[in-house]
Amino acid sequence: MSAPESHQPAKSLREETFLRTKSSRLLEFLRVVRIAFEFIRGFRALHFLGPTVTVFGSARIPESHAFYQDARRLGQLLAAEGFVVMTGGGPGIMEAANRGAFEKGGTSVGCNIHLPREQVPNPYLTHAITFYYFFVRKVMLVKYSSAFVIFPGGFGTLDELTEALTLMQTGKHPPFPLVLVGREYWTGFLVWMRETFIASRTLDIQDLDKITLVDSAEEVLPILCATVRKK
């Protein structure tokens, strides 16, 4: 496993400072340089990946949970089909998907993130890179993915889901597979969007047609094999 690099910036360049207040023009310029450096690190680390499926989901799901075991199974299935499995590099669903790919001898990538309460990369990564800026990490997870598979999660998972939907809705990203795993978990959310957003005409029904809802890892694989072009 390649060791995750740690490049935490000086306090004056940190994200919480950037988002809380404006700084001198020199500090703002230095921050841009710092952000550019982080993008370059990401490009270099991920450029040569093969067809990649990114798996999202809660970091709080324990190994004993059925969702963990299903994500682990998905990682195994994807690796067996020659897909790279990429996650946010942390515990829970991320660890499970990486673990499955790792156990099958596949490529298992983690894009970790510095957090106030440090997120430690899970031990099932063949390639690991740690980002400081959330938005740089999000670009990498989209740019190098051929599909998203999204297990139950919280705010971070919803952020990734709605970001992908927005990029496709606005034409900033071509349509690509977006699969939600767990009908019981996600159905209420999808019904709420239909009954509220669609009824209020703040969304078109076609926007929700971009989502495929399934219940198991075994249902995910045929969808990806039929839609993701392996280079």
C-alpha positions as CSV (number, residue, x, y, z in Angstrom):
1,M,0.0,0.0,0.0
2,S,1.3,3.4,-0.9
3,A,1.4,5.7,2.2
4,P,-1.0,8.6,2.2
5,E,0.8,11.9,1.8
6,S,0.1,14.5,4.5
7,H,0.3,18.2,3.3
8,Q,-1.7,20.2,5.9
9,P,-1.2,23.9,5.2
10,A,-0.2,26.6,7.6
11,K,-3.0,27.9,9.8
12,S,-3.3,31.1,7.7
13,L,-4.1,29.0,4.6
14,R,-6.5,26.5,6.2
15,E,-9.9,26.0,4.8
16,E,-11.8,27.2,7.9
17,T,-9.8,30.5,7.7
18,F,-10.6,30.7,4.0
19,L,-14.3,30.2,4.4
20,R,-14.7,32.4,7.5
21,T,-13.1,35.7,6.4
22,K,-11.2,37.5,3.7
23,S,-7.4,37.7,4.0
24,S,-4.7,39.9,2.5
25,R,-4.2,39.6,-1.2
26,L,-0.8,37.9,-0.6
27,L,-2.4,35.2,1.5
28,E,-5.2,34.7,-1.0
29,F,-2.6,34.3,-3.7
30,L,-0.7,31.8,-1.6
31,R,-3.9,29.9,-1.0
32,V,-4.5,29.6,-4.7
33,V,-1.0,28.2,-5.1
34,R,-1.7,25.7,-2.3
35,I,-4.9,24.6,-3.9
36,A,-3.2,24.2,-7.3
37,F,-0.6,22.1,-5.7
38,E,-3.2,19.8,-4.3
39,F,-4.9,19.5,-7.7
40,I,-1.6,18.5,-9.3
41,R,-1.0,15.9,-6.6
42,G,-4.4,14.4,-7.3
43,F,-3.9,14.4,-11.1
44,R,-0.6,12.7,-10.7
45,A,-1.9,10.1,-8.3
46,L,-5.0,9.1,-10.2
47,H,-4.2,9.7,-13.9
48,F,-3.4,6.1,-14.8
49,L,-6.3,4.4,-13.2
50,G,-8.4,2.1,-15.3
51,P,-12.2,2.2,-15.4
52,T,-13.2,3.2,-11.9
53,V,-16.3,2.8,-9.8
54,T,-16.6,5.1,-6.8
55,V,-18.5,3.8,-3.8
56,F,-20.0,6.3,-1.2
57,G,-21.7,5.7,2.1
58,S,-21.6,6.3,5.8
59,A,-18.3,6.1,7.7
60,R,-20.4,5.0,10.8
61,I,-21.6,1.7,9.5
62,P,-20.0,-1.2,11.5
63,E,-18.6,-4.4,10.1
64,S,-21.5,-6.3,11.6
65,H,-24.1,-4.4,9.6
66,A,-25.6,-5.9,6.4
67,F,-24.8,-2.7,4.5
68,Y,-21.1,-3.2,5.3
69,Q,-21.2,-6.8,4.1
70,D,-23.0,-5.8,0.9
71,A,-20.5,-3.1,0.1
72,R,-17.6,-5.6,0.8
73,R,-19.3,-8.0,-1.6
74,L,-19.7,-5.3,-4.2
75,G,-15.9,-4.5,-4.0
76,Q,-15.2,-8.2,-4.6
77,L,-17.5,-8.3,-7.6
78,L,-16.1,-5.1,-9.1
79,A,-12.5,-6.2,-8.7
80,A,-13.3,-9.6,-10.3
81,E,-14.6,-7.7,-13.3
82,G,-11.5,-5.6,-13.6
83,F,-12.9,-2.3,-12.2
84,V,-10.9,-0.1,-9.9
85,V,-12.7,0.6,-6.7
86,M,-12.4,4.1,-5.3
87,T,-13.8,5.5,-2.1
88,G,-13.2,8.4,0.3
89,G,-10.7,6.2,2.0
90,G,-12.2,6.1,5.5
91,P,-14.1,3.6,7.7
92,G,-17.6,2.1,7.3
93,I,-18.9,1.6,3.8
94,M,-15.7,3.0,2.4
95,E,-13.6,0.5,4.2
96,A,-16.0,-2.3,3.2
97,A,-15.8,-1.6,-0.5
98,N,-12.0,-1.2,-0.4
99,R,-11.7,-4.3,1.6
100,G,-13.7,-6.4,-0.9
101,A,-11.5,-5.1,-3.8
102,F,-8.3,-5.7,-1.8
103,E,-9.3,-9.2,-0.9
104,K,-9.8,-10.0,-4.6
105,G,-6.4,-8.6,-5.5
106,G,-7.9,-5.6,-7.3
107,T,-6.9,-1.9,-7.3
108,S,-8.3,-0.3,-4.2
109,V,-8.0,3.5,-4.1
110,G,-8.8,5.9,-1.2
111,C,-9.1,9.6,-1.4
112,N,-8.8,10.5,2.2
113,I,-9.5,13.9,3.8
114,H,-8.0,15.9,6.7
115,L,-10.7,16.5,9.3
116,P,-10.7,18.3,12.7
117,R,-11.1,14.8,14.1
118,E,-8.6,13.0,11.9
119,Q,-10.0,10.4,9.5
120,V,-7.4,7.6,9.3
121,P,-7.2,5.8,6.0
122,N,-8.6,2.3,6.1
123,P,-6.0,-0.6,5.8
124,Y,-7.4,-2.0,2.6
125,L,-5.9,0.5,0.1
126,T,-3.4,-0.2,-2.7
127,H,-3.3,3.5,-3.5
128,A,-4.0,6.3,-1.0
129,I,-3.9,10.1,-1.2
130,T,-4.9,12.5,1.5
131,F,-6.4,15.9,0.6
132,Y,-6.9,18.9,2.7
133,Y,-9.5,20.8,0.7
134,F,-12.9,19.0,0.4
135,F,-13.7,20.6,-3.0
136,V,-10.4,19.3,-4.5
137,R,-11.2,15.8,-3.2
138,K,-14.7,16.0,-4.7
139,V,-13.3,17.0,-8.1
140,M,-11.0,13.9,-8.1
141,L,-13.8,11.5,-7.1
142,V,-15.9,12.7,-10.0
143,K,-13.2,13.2,-12.6
144,Y,-11.8,9.8,-12.4
145,S,-15.0,7.8,-11.9
146,S,-17.0,6.0,-14.5
147,A,-19.9,5.4,-12.1
148,F,-21.2,6.2,-8.6
149,V,-22.6,3.5,-6.3
150,I,-24.1,5.1,-3.2
151,F,-24.9,3.2,-0.1
152,P,-26.9,4.6,2.9
153,G,-25.1,7.6,4.5
154,G,-25.5,11.1,5.9
155,F,-24.8,14.6,4.9
156,G,-21.5,13.8,3.1
157,T,-23.2,11.0,1.1
158,L,-26.1,13.3,0.2
159,D,-23.6,16.0,-0.8
160,E,-21.9,13.6,-3.3
161,L,-25.3,12.4,-4.6
162,T,-26.7,15.8,-5.3
163,E,-23.4,17.1,-6.7
164,A,-23.4,14.3,-9.3
165,L,-27.1,15.0,-10.1
166,T,-26.4,18.7,-10.5
167,L,-23.5,18.2,-12.8
168,M,-25.5,16.0,-15.1
169,Q,-28.6,18.2,-14.9
170,T,-26.6,21.3,-15.9
171,G,-24.6,19.5,-18.6
172,K,-21.3,19.9,-16.8
173,H,-20.9,16.1,-16.8
174,P,-22.2,13.6,-19.3
175,P,-24.7,11.1,-18.0
176,F,-23.1,8.2,-16.1
177,P,-24.5,5.4,-13.9
178,L,-25.7,6.6,-10.5
179,V,-26.9,3.6,-8.4
180,L,-28.4,3.8,-4.9
181,V,-28.2,0.6,-2.9
182,G,-30.9,0.0,-0.3
183,R,-34.5,0.5,-1.3
184,E,-35.9,0.8,2.2
185,Y,-33.4,3.4,3.1
186,W,-33.6,5.6,0.0
187,T,-37.3,5.2,-1.0
188,G,-38.6,7.9,1.5
189,F,-36.0,10.4,0.2
190,L,-37.0,9.7,-3.5
191,V,-40.7,9.9,-2.7
192,W,-40.1,13.2,-0.9
193,M,-38.3,14.7,-3.9
194,R,-41.1,13.6,-6.2
195,E,-43.9,14.8,-4.0
196,T,-42.2,18.1,-3.1
197,F,-39.7,19.1,-5.8
198,I,-41.6,17.8,-8.8
199,A,-44.9,19.0,-7.4
200,S,-43.4,22.5,-6.9
201,R,-41.7,22.4,-10.3
202,T,-38.3,23.0,-8.9
203,L,-37.2,19.7,-10.6
204,D,-38.1,17.9,-13.7
205,I,-39.1,14.3,-13.5
206,Q,-36.3,13.5,-15.9
207,D,-33.8,14.6,-13.3
208,L,-34.7,11.8,-11.0
209,D,-34.7,9.3,-13.9
210,K,-30.9,9.5,-13.7
211,I,-31.0,7.4,-10.5
212,T,-31.2,3.6,-10.4
213,L,-32.4,2.0,-7.2
214,V,-31.4,-1.5,-6.2
215,D,-31.2,-3.7,-3.1
216,S,-27.9,-5.7,-3.4
217,A,-24.4,-5.8,-4.8
218,E,-25.5,-8.5,-7.2
219,E,-28.0,-6.1,-8.8
220,V,-25.4,-3.4,-9.2
221,L,-22.9,-5.3,-11.3
222,P,-25.0,-6.0,-14.4
223,I,-25.9,-2.3,-14.6
224,L,-22.2,-1.2,-14.5
225,C,-21.1,-3.9,-16.9
226,A,-23.7,-2.8,-19.4
227,T,-23.1,0.9,-19.2
228,V,-19.4,1.5,-18.2
229,R,-17.0,1.3,-21.1
230,K,-13.8,-0.5,-20.1
231,K,-10.8,1.1,-21.7
